[in-house]
């Protein structure tokens, strides 16, 4: 539980990752009113923003009198959560719902580091491209030397044969 204090701990609602960012997997733990009232099943009802976008139920698993669910935070902004049991009883924090701020992933830092990595690779790639050209030139010089040497040897042989 890094960073911030749990705003709803007294209500039995704990999120494992604060601050949380869009795309992060988070685990919510619930041992609030419904759990204390003997609920056999609890579902987290999750939505984003005041319009409850991307809303849906997430079934929670019962582990030692505590319900847990792990899910991906889908959007930046405010994530709202309410809880419902199998008897259609709700715990919505007295109508205020449980809300957690979800931040945007910091992608600019990733792009900057990727750019630096590409810049580091670029000179190596250019150098690697020049090496085969240099080798090709060396091979050509060697072939020219061999070609020049061969006629001279033939000329020497011809002179020996004439004599």
C-alpha positions as CSV (number, residue, x, y, z in Angstrom):
1,X,0.0,0.0,0.0
2,X,2.3,2.7,-1.3
3,X,1.8,6.4,-1.3
4,X,-1.6,7.4,0.2
5,X,-3.7,6.3,3.2
6,X,-6.8,4.2,2.6
7,X,-9.8,6.6,2.6
8,X,-12.4,3.9,3.3
9,X,-10.5,1.6,5.7
10,X,-13.1,2.3,8.4
11,X,-15.8,1.0,6.0
12,X,-13.9,-2.2,5.2
13,X,-12.8,-1.1,1.7
14,X,-9.1,-1.3,0.9
15,X,-7.5,-0.9,-2.5
16,X,-4.0,-2.4,-2.7
17,X,-2.4,0.2,-5.0
18,X,-2.5,3.9,-4.3
19,X,-1.9,5.8,-6.4
20,X,-3.3,3.6,-9.2
21,X,-2.9,4.3,-12.9
22,X,-5.0,3.4,-15.9
23,X,-4.0,-0.1,-17.0
24,X,-2.8,-1.1,-13.6
25,X,-4.1,-4.3,-12.0
26,X,-5.6,-3.5,-8.6
27,X,-7.0,-5.7,-5.9
28,X,-9.9,-4.4,-3.8
29,X,-10.6,-6.0,-0.4
30,X,-14.0,-5.7,1.1
31,X,-15.1,-6.7,4.7
32,X,-17.7,-4.0,5.1
33,X,-21.4,-4.0,5.9
34,X,-22.4,-6.8,3.5
35,X,-19.6,-9.1,4.6
36,X,-20.4,-8.4,8.3
37,X,-24.1,-9.1,7.6
38,X,-23.3,-12.7,6.5
39,X,-23.3,-12.3,2.6
40,X,-22.3,-15.5,0.8
41,X,-21.4,-13.6,-2.4
42,X,-20.4,-10.1,-3.0
43,X,-19.9,-8.2,-6.3
44,X,-18.0,-5.0,-6.8
45,X,-19.9,-2.7,-9.2
46,X,-17.3,-0.5,-10.9
47,X,-17.6,2.6,-13.2
48,X,-15.6,5.5,-14.2
49,X,-16.5,9.2,-14.1
50,X,-19.8,10.7,-13.0
51,X,-21.6,9.0,-15.9
52,X,-20.3,5.6,-14.7
53,X,-18.6,4.7,-18.0
54,X,-17.3,1.2,-18.5
55,X,-19.5,0.0,-15.7
56,X,-19.9,-3.6,-14.7
57,X,-19.9,-6.2,-11.9
58,X,-16.8,-7.9,-10.8
59,X,-17.4,-11.1,-8.7
60,X,-15.4,-11.2,-5.5
61,X,-13.8,-14.2,-3.9
62,X,-14.4,-15.0,-0.2
63,X,-11.1,-15.5,1.7
64,X,-11.3,-15.8,5.5
65,X,-14.4,-13.6,6.0
66,X,-13.0,-11.0,3.5
67,X,-14.0,-10.6,-0.2
68,X,-11.3,-9.8,-2.8
69,X,-11.3,-9.0,-6.5
70,X,-8.5,-8.2,-8.8
71,X,-9.2,-6.2,-12.0
72,X,-7.6,-3.7,-14.4
73,X,-8.2,0.0,-13.8
74,X,-9.6,0.9,-17.3
75,X,-9.7,4.7,-17.4
76,X,-8.0,7.7,-15.8
77,X,-10.2,9.9,-13.6
78,X,-12.5,8.9,-10.8
79,X,-13.3,5.2,-10.4
80,X,-16.5,4.6,-8.4
81,X,-17.3,1.3,-6.6
82,X,-20.4,0.0,-4.8
83,X,-20.9,-3.5,-3.5
84,X,-23.9,-5.8,-3.9
85,X,-24.6,-9.2,-2.4
86,X,-26.6,-12.1,-3.8
87,X,-29.7,-10.9,-1.9
88,X,-29.6,-7.6,-3.8
89,X,-28.5,-5.6,-0.8
90,X,-26.1,-2.7,-1.6
91,X,-23.3,-1.0,0.2
92,X,-22.7,2.3,-1.7
93,X,-21.2,4.3,1.1
94,X,-24.6,5.9,2.1
95,X,-25.2,7.0,-1.5
96,X,-21.8,8.6,-2.0
97,X,-20.1,5.4,-3.4
98,X,-16.5,4.6,-2.9
99,X,-14.3,6.7,-5.1
100,X,-10.6,6.4,-6.0
101,X,-8.6,8.6,-8.4
102,X,-7.0,6.8,-11.3
103,X,-4.1,8.6,-12.9
104,X,-2.9,8.5,-16.5
105,X,0.2,6.4,-17.3
106,X,3.3,8.5,-17.7
107,X,4.1,7.6,-21.3
108,X,6.3,10.7,-22.1
109,X,9.1,9.3,-19.9
110,X,8.9,6.0,-21.7
111,X,9.0,7.7,-25.1
112,X,12.0,9.8,-24.1
113,X,14.0,6.8,-22.9
114,X,13.0,4.9,-26.1
115,X,14.2,7.8,-28.2
116,X,17.6,7.9,-26.3
117,X,17.9,4.1,-26.9
118,X,17.3,4.6,-30.6
119,X,19.8,7.4,-30.7
120,X,22.4,5.2,-29.1
121,X,21.7,2.4,-31.6
122,X,21.8,4.7,-34.6
123,X,25.6,5.4,-34.7
124,X,26.3,1.7,-34.2
125,X,24.0,0.8,-37.1
126,X,25.7,3.4,-39.3
127,X,29.1,2.1,-38.4
128,X,28.0,-1.5,-39.1
129,X,26.7,-0.4,-42.5
130,X,30.1,1.2,-43.3
131,X,32.1,-1.8,-42.4
132,X,30.8,-4.1,-45.1
133,X,31.5,-1.3,-47.7
134,X,35.1,-1.0,-46.4
135,X,35.5,-4.8,-46.6
136,X,34.1,-4.8,-50.2
137,X,36.7,-2.2,-51.2
138,X,39.5,-4.2,-49.6
139,X,38.3,-7.3,-51.5
140,X,38.3,-5.4,-54.8
141,X,41.8,-4.1,-54.2
142,X,42.9,-7.7,-53.5
143,X,41.2,-8.9,-56.7
144,X,42.9,-6.1,-58.7
145,X,46.3,-7.1,-57.2
146,X,45.7,-10.8,-58.1
147,X,44.6,-9.8,-61.7
148,X,47.7,-7.7,-62.2
149,X,50.0,-10.3,-60.8
150,X,48.6,-13.1,-63.0
151,X,49.4,-11.5,-66.4
152,X,53.0,-10.7,-65.2
153,X,53.6,-14.4,-64.4
154,X,52.2,-15.4,-67.8
155,X,54.5,-12.9,-69.4
156,X,57.5,-14.4,-67.6
157,X,56.5,-17.9,-68.7
158,X,56.2,-16.8,-72.3
159,X,59.7,-15.3,-72.2
160,X,61.1,-18.6,-70.8
161,X,59.3,-20.7,-73.4
162,X,60.7,-18.4,-76.3
163,X,64.2,-18.8,-75.0
